Amino acid sequence: MTTKKKSNSLKFLDKTIGSPISFGSTLEAIRLSDEISQVIFAKKLGISQAHLSQIEKGAKSVSPERAKRFAKILGYSEVTFVELALQDQFKKAGIKMRIHVEAA
């Protein structure tokens, strides 16, 4: 997927959802689309169900390193997961800037 297509698809998702997509909402969407319980999904990620619940609700942030590891485990784009994790951290800090990450 090119950067432009990825950017357009994230904008589309933001518009569809009605708010900017977050790391937690992305994990939840993946889990629900795969019809997996939080317990099983959390075990797959190597975290507790309670921690997964907090991430999905946006109560807990995820480091870029952990986001990258989750992407690898789930078979998704590491760049997108890291970007979403960083964007969540900016949002919590009140920084009104958009994150764009590219693979080195």
Phi and psi restraints in degrees (range 20) as a CNS / XPLOR table:
assign (resid 1 and name C) (resid 2 and name N)
       (resid 2 and name CA) (resid 2 and name C) 1.0 -76.6 20.0 2
assign (resid 2 and name N) (resid 2 and name CA)
       (resid 2 and name C) (resid 3 and name N) 1.0 162.1 20.0 2
assign (resid 2 and name C) (resid 3 and name N)
       (resid 3 and name CA) (resid 3 and name C) 1.0 -60.6 20.0 2
assign (resid 3 and name N) (resid 3 and name CA)
       (resid 3 and name C) (resid 4 and name N) 1.0 -42.0 20.0 2
assign (resid 3 and name C) (resid 4 and name N)
       (resid 4 and name CA) (resid 4 and name C) 1.0 -62.5 20.0 2
assign (resid 4 and name N) (resid 4 and name CA)
       (resid 4 and name C) (resid 5 and name N) 1.0 -44.7 20.0 2
assign (resid 4 and name C) (resid 5 and name N)
       (resid 5 and name CA) (resid 5 and name C) 1.0 -63.9 20.0 2
assign (resid 5 and name N) (resid 5 and name CA)
       (resid 5 and name C) (resid 6 and name N) 1.0 -41.8 20.0 2
assign (resid 5 and name C) (resid 6 and name N)
       (resid 6 and name CA) (resid 6 and name C) 1.0 -62.6 20.0 2
assign (resid 6 and name N) (resid 6 and name CA)
       (resid 6 and name C) (resid 7 and name N) 1.0 -45.0 20.0 2
assign (resid 6 and name C) (resid 7 and name N)
       (resid 7 and name CA) (resid 7 and name C) 1.0 -61.8 20.0 2
assign (resid 7 and name N) (resid 7 and name CA)
       (resid 7 and name C) (resid 8 and name N) 1.0 -43.6 20.0 2
assign (resid 7 and name C) (resid 8 and name N)
       (resid 8 and name CA) (resid 8 and name C) 1.0 -64.9 20.0 2
assign (resid 8 and name N) (resid 8 and name CA)
       (resid 8 and name C) (resid 9 and name N) 1.0 -39.2 20.0 2
assign (resid 8 and name C) (resid 9 and name N)
       (resid 9 and name CA) (resid 9 and name C) 1.0 -69.8 20.0 2
assign (resid 9 and name N) (resid 9 and name CA)
       (resid 9 and name C) (resid 10 and name N) 1.0 -36.8 20.0 2
assign (resid 9 and name C) (resid 10 and name N)
       (resid 10 and name CA) (resid 10 and name C) 1.0 -66.2 20.0 2
assign (resid 10 and name N) (resid 10 and name CA)
       (resid 10 and name C) (resid 11 and name N) 1.0 -39.2 20.0 2
assign (resid 10 and name C) (resid 11 and name N)
       (resid 11 and name CA) (resid 11 and name C) 1.0 -62.9 20.0 2
assign (resid 11 and name N) (resid 11 and name CA)
       (resid 11 and name C) (resid 12 and name N) 1.0 -41.1 20.0 2
assign (resid 11 and name C) (resid 12 and name N)
       (resid 12 and name CA) (resid 12 and name C) 1.0 -61.2 20.0 2
assign (resid 12 and name N) (resid 12 and name CA)
       (resid 12 and name C) (resid 13 and name N) 1.0 -45.9 20.0 2
assign (resid 12 and name C) (resid 13 and name N)
       (resid 13 and name CA) (resid 13 and name C) 1.0 -63.0 20.0 2
assign (resid 13 and name N) (resid 13 and name CA)
       (resid 13 and name C) (resid 14 and name N) 1.0 -41.7 20.0 2
assign (resid 13 and name C) (resid 14 and name N)
       (resid 14 and name CA) (resid 14 and name C) 1.0 -57.3 20.0 2
assign (resid 14 and name N) (resid 14 and name CA)
       (resid 14 and name C) (resid 15 and name N) 1.0 -45.7 20.0 2
assign (resid 14 and name C) (resid 15 and name N)
       (resid 15 and name CA) (resid 15 and name C) 1.0 -66.5 20.0 2
assign (resid 15 and name N) (resid 15 and name CA)
       (resid 15 and name C) (resid 16 and name N) 1.0 -42.2 20.0 2
assign (resid 15 and name C) (resid 16 and name N)
       (resid 16 and name CA) (resid 16 and name C) 1.0 -65.1 20.0 2
assign (resid 16 and name N) (resid 16 and name CA)
       (resid 16 and name C) (resid 17 and name N) 1.0 -44.0 20.0 2
assign (resid 16 and name C) (resid 17 and name N)
       (resid 17 and name CA) (resid 17 and name C) 1.0 -73.7 20.0 2
assign (resid 17 and name N) (resid 17 and name CA)
       (resid 17 and name C) (resid 18 and name N) 1.0 -30.3 20.0 2
assign (resid 17 and name C) (resid 18 and name N)
       (resid 18 and name CA) (resid 18 and name C) 1.0 96.9 20.0 2
assign (resid 18 and name N) (resid 18 and name CA)
       (resid 18 and name C) (resid 19 and name N) 1.0 -1.4 20.0 2
assign (resid 18 and name C) (resid 19 and name N)
       (resid 19 and name CA) (resid 19 and name C) 1.0 -155.5 20.0 2
assign (resid 19 and name N) (resid 19 and name CA)
       (resid 19 and name C) (resid 20 and name N) 1.0 163.3 20.0 2
assign (resid 19 and name C) (resid 20 and name N)
       (resid 20 and name CA) (resid 20 and name C) 1.0 -59.3 20.0 2
assign (resid 20 and name N) (resid 20 and name CA)
       (resid 20 and name C) (resid 21 and name N) 1.0 138.4 20.0 2
assign (resid 20 and name C) (resid 21 and name N)
       (resid 21 and name CA) (resid 21 and name C) 1.0 -67.7 20.0 2
assign (resid 21 and name N) (resid 21 and name CA)
       (resid 21 and name C) (resid 22 and name N) 1.0 144.2 20.0 2
assign (resid 21 and name C) (resid 22 and name N)
       (resid 22 and name CA) (resid 22 and name C) 1.0 -119.4 20.0 2
assign (resid 22 and name N) (resid 22 and name CA)
       (resid 22 and name C) (resid 23 and name N) 1.0 168.4 20.0 2
assign (resid 22 and name C) (resid 23 and name N)
       (resid 23 and name CA) (resid 23 and name C) 1.0 -62.4 20.0 2
assign (resid 23 and name N) (resid 23 and name CA)
       (resid 23 and name C) (resid 24 and name N) 1.0 -45.7 20.0 2
assign (resid 23 and name C) (resid 24 and name N)
       (resid 24 and name CA) (resid 24 and name C) 1.0 -62.5 20.0 2
assign (resid 24 and name N) (resid 24 and name CA)
       (resid 24 and name C) (resid 25 and name N) 1.0 -43.1 20.0 2
assign (resid 24 and name C) (resid 25 and name N)
       (resid 25 and name CA) (resid 25 and name C) 1.0 -67.6 20.0 2
assign (resid 25 and name N) (resid 25 and name CA)
       (resid 25 and name C) (resid 26 and name N) 1.0 -30.0 20.0 2
assign (resid 25 and name C) (resid 26 and name N)
       (resid 26 and name CA) (resid 26 and name C) 1.0 -67.3 20.0 2
assign (resid 26 and name N) (resid 26 and name CA)
       (resid 26 and name C) (resid 27 and name N) 1.0 -46.6 20.0 2
assign (resid 26 and name C) (resid 27 and name N)
       (resid 27 and name CA) (resid 27 and name C) 1.0 -60.0 20.0 2
assign (resid 27 and name N) (resid 27 and name CA)
       (resid 27 and name C) (resid 28 and name N) 1.0 -43.6 20.0 2
assign (resid 27 and name C) (resid 28 and name N)
       (resid 28 and name CA) (resid 28 and name C) 1.0 -62.6 20.0 2
assign (resid 28 and name N) (resid 28 and name CA)
       (resid 28 and name C) (resid 29 and name N) 1.0 -42.1 20.0 2
assign (resid 28 and name C) (resid 29 and name N)
       (resid 29 and name CA) (resid 29 and name C) 1.0 -62.8 20.0 2
assign (resid 29 and name N) (resid 29 and name CA)
       (resid 29 and name C) (resid 30 and name N) 1.0 -41.9 20.0 2
assign (resid 29 and name C) (resid 30 and name N)
       (resid 30 and name CA) (resid 30 and name C) 1.0 -62.8 20.0 2
assign (resid 30 and name N) (resid 30 and name CA)
       (resid 30 and name C) (resid 31 and name N) 1.0 -47.4 20.0 2
assign (resid 30 and name C) (resid 31 and name N)
       (resid 31 and name CA) (resid 31 and name C) 1.0 -61.0 20.0 2
assign (resid 31 and name N) (resid 31 and name CA)
       (resid 31 and name C) (resid 32 and name N) 1.0 -46.0 20.0 2
assign (resid 31 and name C) (resid 32 and name N)
       (resid 32 and name CA) (resid 32 and name C) 1.0 -68.1 20.0 2
assign (resid 32 and name N) (resid 32 and name CA)
       (resid 32 and name C) (resid 33 and name N) 1.0 -37.7 20.0 2
assign (resid 32 and name C) (resid 33 and name N)
       (resid 33 and name CA) (resid 33 and name C) 1.0 -67.9 20.0 2
assign (resid 33 and name N) (resid 33 and name CA)
       (resid 33 and name C) (resid 34 and name N) 1.0 -28.6 20.0 2
assign (resid 33 and name C) (resid 34 and name N)
       (resid 34 and name CA) (resid 34 and name C) 1.0 -87.5 20.0 2
assign (resid 34 and name N) (resid 34 and name CA)
       (resid 34 and name C) (resid 35 and name N) 1.0 -1.6 20.0 2
assign (resid 34 and name C) (resid 35 and name N)
       (resid 35 and name CA) (resid 35 and name C) 1.0 54.0 20.0 2
assign (resid 35 and name N) (resid 35 and name CA)
       (resid 35 and name C) (resid 36 and name N) 1.0 51.2 20.0 2
assign (resid 35 and name C) (resid 36 and name N)
       (resid 36 and name CA) (resid 36 and name C) 1.0 -115.1 20.0 2
assign (resid 36 and name N) (resid 36 and name CA)
       (resid 36 and name C) (resid 37 and name N) 1.0 139.2 20.0 2
assign (resid 36 and name C) (resid 37 and name N)
       (resid 37 and name CA) (resid 37 and name C) 1.0 -70.7 20.0 2
assign (resid 37 and name N) (resid 37 and name CA)
       (resid 37 and name C) (resid 38 and name N) 1.0 160.7 20.0 2
assign (resid 37 and name C) (resid 38 and name N)
       (resid 38 and name CA) (resid 38 and name C) 1.0 -61.1 20.0 2
assign (resid 38 and name N) (resid 38 and name CA)
       (resid 38 and name C) (resid 39 and name N) 1.0 -37.5 20.0 2
assign (resid 38 and name C) (resid 39 and name N)
       (resid 39 and name CA) (resid 39 and name C) 1.0 -60.5 20.0 2
assign (resid 39 and name N) (resid 39 and name CA)
       (resid 39 and name C) (resid 40 and name N) 1.0 -49.9 20.0 2
assign (resid 39 and name C) (resid 40 and name N)
       (resid 40 and name CA) (resid 40 and name C) 1.0 -68.0 20.0 2
assign (resid 40 and name N) (resid 40 and name CA)
       (resid 40 and name C) (resid 41 and name N) 1.0 -42.9 20.0 2
assign (resid 40 and name C) (resid 41 and name N)
       (resid 41 and name CA) (resid 41 and name C) 1.0 -63.8 20.0 2
assign (resid 41 and name N) (resid 41 and name CA)
       (resid 41 and name C) (resid 42 and name N) 1.0 -43.7 20.0 2
assign (resid 41 and name C) (resid 42 and name N)
       (resid 42 and name CA) (resid 42 and name C) 1.0 -61.4 20.0 2
assign (resid 42 and name N) (resid 42 and name CA)
       (resid 42 and name C) (resid 43 and name N) 1.0 -42.5 20.0 2
assign (resid 42 and name C) (resid 43 and name N)
       (resid 43 and name CA) (resid 43 and name C) 1.0 -61.2 20.0 2
assign (resid 43 and name N) (resid 43 and name CA)
       (resid 43 and name C) (resid 44 and name N) 1.0 -41.1 20.0 2
assign (resid 43 and name C) (resid 44 and name N)
       (resid 44 and name CA) (resid 44 and name C) 1.0 -60.7 20.0 2
assign (resid 44 and name N) (resid 44 and name CA)
       (resid 44 and name C) (resid 45 and name N) 1.0 -37.0 20.0 2
assign (resid 44 and name C) (resid 45 and name N)
       (resid 45 and name CA) (resid 45 and name C) 1.0 -84.0 20.0 2
assign (resid 45 and name N) (resid 45 and name CA)
       (resid 45 and name C) (resid 46 and name N) 1.0 -11.8 20.0 2
assign (resid 45 and name C) (resid 46 and name N)
       (resid 46 and name CA) (resid 46 and name C) 1.0 80.6 20.0 2
assign (resid 46 and name N) (resid 46 and name CA)
       (resid 46 and name C) (resid 47 and name N) 1.0 28.6 20.0 2
assign (resid 46 and name C) (resid 47 and name N)
       (resid 47 and name CA) (resid 47 and name C) 1.0 -130.7 20.0 2
assign (resid 47 and name N) (resid 47 and name CA)
       (resid 47 and name C) (resid 48 and name N) 1.0 171.6 20.0 2
assign (resid 47 and name C) (resid 48 and name N)
       (resid 48 and name CA) (resid 48 and name C) 1.0 -80.2 20.0 2
assign (resid 48 and name N) (resid 48 and name CA)
       (resid 48 and name C) (resid 49 and name N) 1.0 159.5 20.0 2
assign (resid 48 and name C) (resid 49 and name N)
       (resid 49 and name CA) (resid 49 and name C) 1.0 -62.2 20.0 2
assign (resid 49 and name N) (resid 49 and name CA)
       (resid 49 and name C) (resid 50 and name N) 1.0 -39.8 20.0 2
assign (resid 49 and name C) (resid 50 and name N)
       (resid 50 and name CA) (resid 50 and name C) 1.0 -62.5 20.0 2
assign (resid 50 and name N) (resid 50 and name CA)
       (resid 50 and name C) (resid 51 and name N) 1.0 -41.7 20.0 2
assign (resid 50 and name C) (resid 51 and name N)
       (resid 51 and name CA) (resid 51 and name C) 1.0 -66.3 20.0 2
assign (resid 51 and name N) (resid 51 and name CA)
       (resid 51 and name C) (resid 52 and name N) 1.0 -42.2 20.0 2
assign (resid 51 and name C) (resid 52 and name N)
       (resid 52 and name CA) (resid 52 and name C) 1.0 -59.6 20.0 2
assign (resid 52 and name N) (resid 52 and name CA)
       (resid 52 and name C) (resid 53 and name N) 1.0 -44.0 20.0 2
assign (resid 52 and name C) (resid 53 and name N)
       (resid 53 and name CA) (resid 53 and name C) 1.0 -58.7 20.0 2
assign (resid 53 and name N) (resid 53 and name CA)
       (resid 53 and name C) (resid 54 and name N) 1.0 -43.1 20.0 2
assign (resid 53 and name C) (resid 54 and name N)
       (resid 54 and name CA) (resid 54 and name C) 1.0 -65.9 20.0 2
assign (resid 54 and name N) (resid 54 and name CA)
       (resid 54 and name C) (resid 55 and name N) 1.0 -37.2 20.0 2
assign (resid 54 and name C) (resid 55 and name N)
       (resid 55 and name CA) (resid 55 and name C) 1.0 -65.9 20.0 2
assign (resid 55 and name N) (resid 55 and name CA)
       (resid 55 and name C) (resid 56 and name N) 1.0 -48.1 20.0 2
assign (resid 55 and name C) (resid 56 and name N)
       (resid 56 and name CA) (resid 56 and name C) 1.0 -60.1 20.0 2
assign (resid 56 and name N) (resid 56 and name CA)
       (resid 56 and name C) (resid 57 and name N) 1.0 -36.0 20.0 2
assign (resid 56 and name C) (resid 57 and name N)
       (resid 57 and name CA) (resid 57 and name C) 1.0 -81.1 20.0 2
assign (resid 57 and name N) (resid 57 and name CA)
       (resid 57 and name C) (resid 58 and name N) 1.0 -9.4 20.0 2
assign (resid 57 and name C) (resid 58 and name N)
       (resid 58 and name CA) (resid 58 and name C) 1.0 85.7 20.0 2
assign (resid 58 and name N) (resid 58 and name CA)
       (resid 58 and name C) (resid 59 and name N) 1.0 7.3 20.0 2
assign (resid 58 and name C) (resid 59 and name N)
       (resid 59 and name CA) (resid 59 and name C) 1.0 -76.3 20.0 2
assign (resid 59 and name N) (resid 59 and name CA)
       (resid 59 and name C) (resid 60 and name N) 1.0 -25.9 20.0 2
assign (resid 59 and name C) (resid 60 and name N)
       (resid 60 and name CA) (resid 60 and name C) 1.0 -122.7 20.0 2
assign (resid 60 and name N) (resid 60 and name CA)
       (resid 60 and name C) (resid 61 and name N) 1.0 140.1 20.0 2
assign (resid 60 and name C) (resid 61 and name N)
       (resid 61 and name CA) (resid 61 and name C) 1.0 -92.9 20.0 2
assign (resid 61 and name N) (resid 61 and name CA)
       (resid 61 and name C) (resid 62 and name N) 1.0 163.5 20.0 2
assign (resid 61 and name C) (resid 62 and name N)
       (resid 62 and name CA) (resid 62 and name C) 1.0 -122.5 20.0 2
assign (resid 62 and name N) (resid 62 and name CA)
       (resid 62 and name C) (resid 63 and name N) 1.0 135.4 20.0 2
assign (resid 62 and name C) (resid 63 and name N)
       (resid 63 and name CA) (resid 63 and name C) 1.0 -68.2 20.0 2
assign (resid 63 and name N) (resid 63 and name CA)
       (resid 63 and name C) (resid 64 and name N) 1.0 158.0 20.0 2
assign (resid 63 and name C) (resid 64 and name N)
       (resid 64 and name CA) (resid 64 and name C) 1.0 -58.5 20.0 2
assign (resid 64 and name N) (resid 64 and name CA)
       (resid 64 and name C) (resid 65 and name N) 1.0 -36.3 20.0 2
assign (resid 64 and name C) (resid 65 and name N)
       (resid 65 and name CA) (resid 65 and name C) 1.0 -63.9 20.0 2
assign (resid 65 and name N) (resid 65 and name CA)
       (resid 65 and name C) (resid 66 and name N) 1.0 -44.0 20.0 2
assign (resid 65 and name C) (resid 66 and name N)
       (resid 66 and name CA) (resid 66 and name C) 1.0 -68.6 20.0 2
assign (resid 66 and name N) (resid 66 and name CA)
       (resid 66 and name C) (resid 67 and name N) 1.0 -39.2 20.0 2
assign (resid 66 and name C) (resid 67 and name N)
       (resid 67 and name CA) (resid 67 and name C) 1.0 -59.9 20.0 2
assign (resid 67 and name N) (resid 67 and name CA)
       (resid 67 and name C) (resid 68 and name N) 1.0 -42.5 20.0 2
assign (resid 67 and name C) (resid 68 and name N)
       (resid 68 and name CA) (resid 68 and name C) 1.0 -63.4 20.0 2
assign (resid 68 and name N) (resid 68 and name CA)
       (resid 68 and name C) (resid 69 and name N) 1.0 -41.8 20.0 2
assign (resid 68 and name C) (resid 69 and name N)
       (resid 69 and name CA) (resid 69 and name C) 1.0 -65.0 20.0 2
assign (resid 69 and name N) (resid 69 and name CA)
       (resid 69 and name C) (resid 70 and name N) 1.0 -42.6 20.0 2
assign (resid 69 and name C) (resid 70 and name N)
       (resid 70 and name CA) (resid 70 and name C) 1.0 -60.8 20.0 2
assign (resid 70 and name N) (resid 70 and name CA)
       (resid 70 and name C) (resid 71 and name N) 1.0 -42.6 20.0 2
assign (resid 70 and name C) (resid 71 and name N)
       (resid 71 and name CA) (resid 71 and name C) 1.0 -59.7 20.0 2
assign (resid 71 and name N) (resid 71 and name CA)
       (resid 71 and name C) (resid 72 and name N) 1.0 -43.7 20.0 2
assign (resid 71 and name C) (resid 72 and name N)
       (resid 72 and name CA) (resid 72 and name C) 1.0 -64.0 20.0 2
assign (resid 72 and name N) (resid 72 and name CA)
       (resid 72 and name C) (resid 73 and name N) 1.0 -44.4 20.0 2
assign (resid 72 and name C) (resid 73 and name N)
       (resid 73 and name CA) (resid 73 and name C) 1.0 -60.8 20.0 2
assign (resid 73 and name N) (resid 73 and name CA)
       (resid 73 and name C) (resid 74 and name N) 1.0 -42.8 20.0 2
assign (resid 73 and name C) (resid 74 and name N)
       (resid 74 and name CA) (resid 74 and name C) 1.0 -87.6 20.0 2
assign (resid 74 and name N) (resid 74 and name CA)
       (resid 74 and name C) (resid 75 and name N) 1.0 -11.7 20.0 2
assign (resid 74 and name C) (resid 75 and name N)
       (resid 75 and name CA) (resid 75 and name C) 1.0 80.2 20.0 2
assign (resid 75 and name N) (resid 75 and name CA)
       (resid 75 and name C) (resid 76 and name N) 1.0 32.1 20.0 2
assign (resid 75 and name C) (resid 76 and name N)
       (resid 76 and name CA) (resid 76 and name C) 1.0 -113.7 20.0 2
assign (resid 76 and name N) (resid 76 and name CA)
       (resid 76 and name C) (resid 77 and name N) 1.0 173.0 20.0 2
assign (resid 76 and name C) (resid 77 and name N)
       (resid 77 and name CA) (resid 77 and name C) 1.0 -64.2 20.0 2
assign (resid 77 and name N) (resid 77 and name CA)
       (resid 77 and name C) (resid 78 and name N) 1.0 121.1 20.0 2
assign (resid 77 and name C) (resid 78 and name N)
       (resid 78 and name CA) (resid 78 and name C) 1.0 -64.6 20.0 2
assign (resid 78 and name N) (resid 78 and name CA)
       (resid 78 and name C) (resid 79 and name N) 1.0 -39.0 20.0 2
assign (resid 78 and name C) (resid 79 and name N)
       (resid 79 and name CA) (resid 79 and name C) 1.0 -60.6 20.0 2
assign (resid 79 and name N) (resid 79 and name CA)
       (resid 79 and name C) (resid 80 and name N) 1.0 -46.2 20.0 2
assign (resid 79 and name C) (resid 80 and name N)
       (resid 80 and name CA) (resid 80 and name C) 1.0 -64.7 20.0 2
assign (resid 80 and name N) (resid 80 and name CA)
       (resid 80 and name C) (resid 81 and name N) 1.0 -44.5 20.0 2
assign (resid 80 and name C) (resid 81 and name N)
       (resid 81 and name CA) (resid 81 and name C) 1.0 -63.5 20.0 2
assign (resid 81 and name N) (resid 81 and name CA)
       (resid 81 and name C) (resid 82 and name N) 1.0 -42.8 20.0 2
assign (resid 81 and name C) (resid 82 and name N)
       (resid 82 and name CA) (resid 82 and name C) 1.0 -64.7 20.0 2
assign (resid 82 and name N) (resid 82 and name CA)
       (resid 82 and name C) (resid 83 and name N) 1.0 -42.7 20.0 2
assign (resid 82 and name C) (resid 83 and name N)
       (resid 83 and name CA) (resid 83 and name C) 1.0 -58.8 20.0 2
assign (resid 83 and name N) (resid 83 and name CA)
       (resid 83 and name C) (resid 84 and name N) 1.0 -46.6 20.0 2
assign (resid 83 and name C) (resid 84 and name N)
       (resid 84 and name CA) (resid 84 and name C) 1.0 -64.8 20.0 2
assign (resid 84 and name N) (resid 84 and name CA)
       (resid 84 and name C) (resid 85 and name N) 1.0 -40.2 20.0 2
assign (resid 84 and name C) (resid 85 and name N)
       (resid 85 and name CA) (resid 85 and name C) 1.0 -63.3 20.0 2
assign (resid 85 and name N) (resid 85 and name CA)
       (resid 85 and name C) (resid 86 and name N) 1.0 -43.8 20.0 2
assign (resid 85 and name C) (resid 86 and name N)
       (resid 86 and name CA) (resid 86 and name C) 1.0 -66.6 20.0 2
assign (resid 86 and name N) (resid 86 and name CA)
       (resid 86 and name C) (resid 87 and name N) 1.0 -39.0 20.0 2
assign (resid 86 and name C) (resid 87 and name N)
       (resid 87 and name CA) (resid 87 and name C) 1.0 -61.7 20.0 2
assign (resid 87 and name N) (resid 87 and name CA)
       (resid 87 and name C) (resid 88 and name N) 1.0 -40.8 20.0 2
assign (resid 87 and name C) (resid 88 and name N)
       (resid 88 and name CA) (resid 88 and name C) 1.0 -61.1 20.0 2
assign (resid 88 and name N) (resid 88 and name CA)
       (resid 88 and name C) (resid 89 and name N) 1.0 -41.1 20.0 2
assign (resid 88 and name C) (resid 89 and name N)
       (resid 89 and name CA) (resid 89 and name C) 1.0 -65.5 20.0 2
assign (resid 89 and name N) (resid 89 and name CA)
       (resid 89 and name C) (resid 90 and name N) 1.0 -39.3 20.0 2
assign (resid 89 and name C) (resid 90 and name N)
       (resid 90 and name CA) (resid 90 and name C) 1.0 -63.0 20.0 2
assign (resid 90 and name N) (resid 90 and name CA)
       (resid 90 and name C) (resid 91 and name N) 1.0 -44.9 20.0 2
assign (resid 90 and name C) (resid 91 and name N)
       (resid 91 and name CA) (resid 91 and name C) 1.0 -60.3 20.0 2
assign (resid 91 and name N) (resid 91 and name CA)
       (resid 91 and name C) (resid 92 and name N) 1.0 -45.4 20.0 2
assign (resid 91 and name C) (resid 92 and name N)
       (resid 92 and name CA) (resid 92 and name C) 1.0 -62.4 20.0 2
assign (resid 92 and name N) (resid 92 and name CA)
       (resid 92 and name C) (resid 93 and name N) 1.0 -32.9 20.0 2
assign (resid 92 and name C) (resid 93 and name N)
       (resid 93 and name CA) (resid 93 and name C) 1.0 -81.9 20.0 2
assign (resid 93 and name N) (resid 93 and name CA)
       (resid 93 and name C) (resid 94 and name N) 1.0 -4.5 20.0 2
assign (resid 93 and name C) (resid 94 and name N)
       (resid 94 and name CA) (resid 94 and name C) 1.0 78.2 20.0 2
assign (resid 94 and name N) (resid 94 and name CA)
       (resid 94 and name C) (resid 95 and name N) 1.0 16.7 20.0 2
assign (resid 94 and name C) (resid 95 and name N)
       (resid 95 and name CA) (resid 95 and name C) 1.0 -88.0 20.0 2
assign (resid 95 and name N) (resid 95 and name CA)
       (resid 95 and name C) (resid 96 and name N) 1.0 116.5 20.0 2
assign (resid 95 and name C) (resid 96 and name N)
       (resid 96 and name CA) (resid 96 and name C) 1.0 -94.6 20.0 2
assign (resid 96 and name N) (resid 96 and name CA)
       (resid 96 and name C) (resid 97 and name N) 1.0 71.3 20.0 2
assign (resid 96 and name C) (resid 97 and name N)
       (resid 97 and name CA) (resid 97 and name C) 1.0 -136.5 20.0 2
assign (resid 97 and name N) (resid 97 and name CA)
       (resid 97 and name C) (resid 98 and name N) 1.0 154.6 20.0 2
assign (resid 97 and name C) (resid 98 and name N)
       (resid 98 and name CA) (resid 98 and name C) 1.0 -99.9 20.0 2
assign (resid 98 and name N) (resid 98 and name CA)
       (resid 98 and name C) (resid 99 and name N) 1.0 133.1 20.0 2
assign (resid 98 and name C) (resid 99 and name N)
       (resid 99 and name CA) (resid 99 and name C) 1.0 -88.7 20.0 2
assign (resid 99 and name N) (resid 99 and name CA)
       (resid 99 and name C) (resid 100 and name N) 1.0 138.6 20.0 2
assign (resid 99 and name C) (resid 100 and name N)
       (resid 100 and name CA) (resid 100 and name C) 1.0 -134.5 20.0 2
assign (resid 100 and name N) (resid 100 and name CA)
       (resid 100 and name C) (resid 101 and name N) 1.0 122.5 20.0 2
assign (resid 100 and name C) (resid 101 and name N)
       (resid 101 and name CA) (resid 101 and name C) 1.0 -116.5 20.0 2
assign (resid 101 and name N) (resid 101 and name CA)
       (resid 101 and name C) (resid 102 and name N) 1.0 138.9 20.0 2
assign (resid 101 and name C) (resid 102 and name N)
       (resid 102 and name CA) (resid 102 and name C) 1.0 -126.9 20.0 2
assign (resid 102 and name N) (resid 102 and name CA)
       (resid 102 and name C) (resid 103 and name N) 1.0 146.4 20.0 2
assign (resid 102 and name C) (resid 103 and name N)
       (resid 103 and name CA) (resid 103 and name C) 1.0 -66.7 20.0 2
assign (resid 103 and name N) (resid 103 and name CA)
       (resid 103 and name C) (resid 104 and name N) 1.0 142.1 20.0 2
